[in-house]
Amino acid sequence: MAAEIWVSGPQLEITLHGSDPSTPTESLEGLIDTGASVICLDGRVATRLGLVAINRKPMQVADGSQVMASVYMAEMTIAGLGFKEWVEIYALPMARPSPRVLLGRSFLRNYMVTYNGREELFHFYPFDDAPVRYEEFDG
């Protein structure tokens, strides 16, 4: 069984970088967003990291409008969760610069996540290759 991890608040410190080792990594604020389907960030961050787009796709955003997103691959590290993998990231044009990376369901599918609102703690339980036995989580 994998280790349980508790995180205070919905923010996680993450680091992103592309395949070019000469481009510096960047520390950003990951924000858990269960309403997002994918991992999203400000397009300016992708430019600073020198990421190379692998695709472009239309995307519906929270207000219902559609925008064109550039899709990138980047190595994402979240030390607090022991996570280090190459992930698909959608970069959107944003009105104001933002250091936040929305961690949507494409990321969250790796974990069983619960939230204790009173203590403002997120509980991450990483899925391993074994099937999840939900009776282990019954109170």
ZIDA-V884304 format. One record per residue. RES is the residue in three letters. SS is DSSP state (H for helix, E for strand, - for the rest). PHI is phi as a letter, one per 20 degrees, with the letter a starting at -180 (none if undefined). BURIAL is # if it has 9 or more other C-alpha atoms within 8 Angstrom, else .. Layout:
# ZIDA-V884304
res=RES ss=SS phi=PHI burial=BURIAL
res=RES ss=SS phi=PHI burial=BURIAL
This chain:
# ZIDA-V884304
res=MET ss=- phi=none burial=.
res=ALA ss=- phi=f burial=.
res=ALA ss=- phi=f burial=.
res=GLU ss=E phi=e burial=.
res=ILE ss=E phi=c burial=.
res=TRP ss=E phi=d burial=.
res=VAL ss=E phi=c burial=#
res=SER ss=E phi=e burial=.
res=GLY ss=- phi=m burial=.
res=PRO ss=- phi=e burial=#
res=GLN ss=E phi=d burial=#
res=LEU ss=E phi=c burial=#
res=GLU ss=E phi=f burial=#
res=ILE ss=E phi=c burial=#
res=THR ss=E phi=c burial=#
res=LEU ss=E phi=c burial=#
res=HIS ss=E phi=b burial=#
res=GLY ss=- phi=e burial=#
res=SER ss=- phi=e burial=.
res=ASP ss=- phi=e burial=.
res=PRO ss=- phi=f burial=.
res=SER ss=- phi=e burial=.
res=THR ss=- phi=e burial=#
res=PRO ss=- phi=f burial=.
res=THR ss=- phi=f burial=#
res=GLU ss=E phi=c burial=.
res=SER ss=E phi=e burial=.
res=LEU ss=E phi=c burial=#
res=GLU ss=E phi=e burial=#
res=GLY ss=E phi=e burial=#
res=LEU ss=E phi=c burial=#
res=ILE ss=E phi=f burial=#
res=ASP ss=- phi=c burial=#
res=THR ss=- phi=f burial=#
res=GLY ss=- phi=e burial=.
res=ALA ss=- phi=e burial=#
res=SER ss=- phi=f burial=.
res=VAL ss=- phi=c burial=#
res=ILE ss=E phi=e burial=#
res=CYS ss=E phi=c burial=#
res=LEU ss=E phi=b burial=#
res=ASP ss=E phi=f burial=#
res=GLY ss=H phi=g burial=#
res=ARG ss=H phi=f burial=.
res=VAL ss=H phi=f burial=#
res=ALA ss=H phi=g burial=#
res=THR ss=H phi=f burial=.
res=ARG ss=H phi=g burial=.
res=LEU ss=- phi=e burial=#
res=GLY ss=- phi=m burial=#
res=LEU ss=- phi=f burial=#
res=VAL ss=- phi=d burial=.
res=ALA ss=E phi=f burial=#
res=ILE ss=E phi=d burial=.
res=ASN ss=E phi=a burial=.
res=ARG ss=E phi=c burial=#
res=LYS ss=E phi=b burial=.
res=PRO ss=E phi=f burial=.
res=MET ss=E phi=c burial=.
res=GLN ss=E phi=e burial=.
res=VAL ss=- phi=d burial=.
res=ALA ss=- phi=g burial=.
res=ASP ss=- phi=e burial=.
res=GLY ss=- phi=n burial=.
res=SER ss=- phi=f burial=.
res=GLN ss=E phi=d burial=.
res=VAL ss=E phi=c burial=#
res=MET ss=E phi=e burial=#
res=ALA ss=E phi=d burial=#
res=SER ss=E phi=e burial=#
res=VAL ss=E phi=d burial=#
res=TYR ss=E phi=c burial=#
res=MET ss=E phi=d burial=#
res=ALA ss=E phi=b burial=#
res=GLU ss=E phi=e burial=#
res=MET ss=E phi=d burial=#
res=THR ss=E phi=d burial=#
res=ILE ss=E phi=c burial=#
res=ALA ss=H phi=g burial=#
res=GLY ss=H phi=f burial=.
res=LEU ss=H phi=d burial=.
res=GLY ss=- phi=m burial=.
res=PHE ss=E phi=d burial=#
res=LYS ss=E phi=b burial=#
res=GLU ss=E phi=b burial=.
res=TRP ss=E phi=e burial=.
res=VAL ss=E phi=c burial=.
res=GLU ss=E phi=e burial=#
res=ILE ss=E phi=c burial=#
res=TYR ss=E phi=d burial=#
res=ALA ss=E phi=d burial=#
res=LEU ss=E phi=d burial=#
res=PRO ss=- phi=f burial=#
res=MET ss=- phi=d burial=.
res=ALA ss=- phi=f burial=.
res=ARG ss=- phi=c burial=.
res=PRO ss=- phi=g burial=.
res=SER ss=- phi=b burial=.
res=PRO ss=- phi=e burial=#
res=ARG ss=E phi=e burial=#
res=VAL ss=E phi=d burial=#
res=LEU ss=E phi=f burial=#
res=LEU ss=E phi=e burial=#
res=GLY ss=- phi=e burial=#
res=ARG ss=H phi=f burial=#
res=SER ss=H phi=f burial=#
res=PHE ss=H phi=e burial=#
res=LEU ss=H phi=f burial=#
res=ARG ss=- phi=f burial=.
res=ASN ss=- phi=f burial=.
res=TYR ss=E phi=c burial=#
res=MET ss=E phi=e burial=#
res=VAL ss=E phi=c burial=#
res=THR ss=E phi=c burial=.
res=TYR ss=E phi=c burial=.
res=ASN ss=E phi=d burial=#
res=GLY ss=- phi=f burial=.
res=ARG ss=- phi=f burial=.
res=GLU ss=- phi=e burial=.
res=GLU ss=- phi=l burial=#
res=LEU ss=E phi=c burial=#
res=PHE ss=E phi=e burial=#
res=HIS ss=E phi=d burial=#
res=PHE ss=E phi=d burial=#
res=TYR ss=E phi=c burial=#
res=PRO ss=E phi=f burial=#
res=PHE ss=- phi=f burial=#
res=ASP ss=- phi=d burial=.
res=ASP ss=- phi=f burial=.
res=ALA ss=- phi=f burial=.
res=PRO ss=- phi=f burial=.
res=VAL ss=- phi=f burial=.
res=ARG ss=- phi=d burial=.
res=TYR ss=H phi=f burial=.
res=GLU ss=H phi=f burial=.
res=GLU ss=H phi=f burial=.
res=PHE ss=H phi=d burial=.
res=ASP ss=- phi=f burial=.
res=GLY ss=- phi=f burial=.
